[in-house]
Amino acid sequence: MNKTKGTIFYSAVALFSLLFIAVAVWINQSYFAGVVNQPIIITMGLCILGLSGFELYKKTFEQRHAVSTAVLCATSIVFLVVIFPGNSYTASEEQLVERLSEEHGEEARPLEVFTSSFTGNERPSVFVTRYYVHSVEAGGEELFYFVNPASGEAIELETADEGPNGE
């Protein structure tokens, strides 16, 4: 690979890595409430950026390195698709509301919560480190749930009906 093509290729790879980090973090925060272990995403992007920076610095631009870099970029995209959970925050909320509406025989409705995800005592999966938190009004009461993003399993949280002074 000549120097011009090599410079263009590895500059594009460096741009890809920055775009990869930005898009993956945005997807994690916007659709999955930040439940995926974000340092893994950033580390993958920084490894690709470091590799392209090294190749741009070295300027040897061997064909085999370009092929392995392209494979690494494609693998990182596939890995990203695999590590995101099957249920987005909104989808898990819709499933929970639907289930509670059937159980209570009346329309349940979602309520806003202060935090959309929470770290529990254990991890839902290897790459998913947090649980979704949902607040739903059903049957005349406000219910709180942890939802496992990987499996969709909902766990109802117990809340105290009394005030701070036991009233």
N, C-alpha and C positions, 0 to 999 in steps of 0.2 A: 504494500500500500504506500503510495507516495505521500510526501509531507502535507500537501494541501488537503488531500482526501482524509488523511489521518487527523489533521487538525479540525476539519469540519466534523468528522465522525465523533471524535471525543468531546468536542465542544457541545455537540447535540446530546451526547450521553450525560454530560454535566448538567445541561439544561433539563434533561429528562429526570435526573435524580432530584433536582430541586422541585420540579413540578410534581414528581412522585410523592415527596414528603408533604408538600402543601395540600395536594388533593387527598391523600390518604388520611392526614390529620383532620381535614375538613369533613370528610365522610364519617370518620370515627366520631367526631363531635356532633355533627348535624343529624346523622341517621341512627347512630348507635350510642348516643349519650356518653361517649368517652369510655365505653366498657372494655375496649381492646387495649392491651398493654402497649401504650404509645411509645415507650422507648424502643421497642422492637421495630416499629415502623420507621422511626427516625434513624435507628442504627442501620437498617437495610439501605435507606436512601443515602446515608453518609458513606457507607462502604462503596457504593457505586460512584459517588462523587469523588471519593478518595482514589479509586481506581482510575477514573478518567483524568483526574488531576495528575496522578503519577505518570500516566501515559503521555499527557501533554507536556509534562516536564522532561521526560526521558526522550521523547521525539523519535523513537525507533519505529513505531507504528507497524508492528508485524501483523500479518493477516490472522494468525492463530489467536492472538490476543484480542483482536477485534471480534472474532467469532465467539470467543468465550465471554466477552463483555456483553455482546448481544444476547447470548443465552442467559447470562446473569440478569439482565434487564427483564427478559421475558419470564424467567423463573420468579423474579420478585413480584411481578404482577399476578401471576398464578398464586403465589404464596399469600398475597394480600387478599385475594378472593377467598381463599381457603380459611384464613384466620378470622375473618369477620363472621359473627354469629348468624344463624339462620333467621332470627327474628330481629327486626329493627325495633326501636323504641315505640314508634307509632303503631306498628303491627301488633306488638305484644299488648299494648294498651287496648287496642280494638278487640283482640281476642278475649282479654280479661273482662271488658265491659259486656261483651256478648255473652260470655259464660255466666256472669253475675246477673244479667238481665233474665236469663233462663231460670237460674236458681231461685231468684226472688220473685219471679212472676211479674215484674214491673221493669220499666226502663231504668237501667243504671246509667250514670253519667260520670265521665272523668272529671276530676278536680285538679287544679294546678298544685304541684308539689314544689317545695323549695329546692330540692336537689333531685335530678333525674336519675342518678346512679349512685350506688353506695358500695363500699367495700365490706364484705361479710367476713365471717370467720374462716371460710374456705373459698377457694377460687371455683367459679363455674366450669372452667376448662383451663388448658395450659396457657392459651393466649388471651382468654377473657378473664379479666381480674376483678370485675365489678358486677353488681346486680342492678337491674332496672328497679326503680322505685315508682309505684303508681298509687295514687289516691283516688278512690272511687266512692261516689255516693250511691248506695244501694240499700233498699229496704228501710229508708229513713235514717240511715246512719252512715258515717264516714268510715271507710275501711282503707287500710294501708296494706300494700303487698310488695314483697320482693319477687321479682320475676327473673329466673335464670335465662339469660339471653341465648345460651347455647341449646337448651332443651325446651324452653317455654314453660317450665314448671313454675307455678305461682305458689308462694308461701304467704299466708296472711300473718300480719304482724299484730300482736296484741297491744292495745292502747288502754291507758287508764281513763275511765270515764269521770274521774274525780278531779277536782281542782288541786292546786298546790297544797292546800291546807286540809285535804281529805273531804272537802265539801261536795 
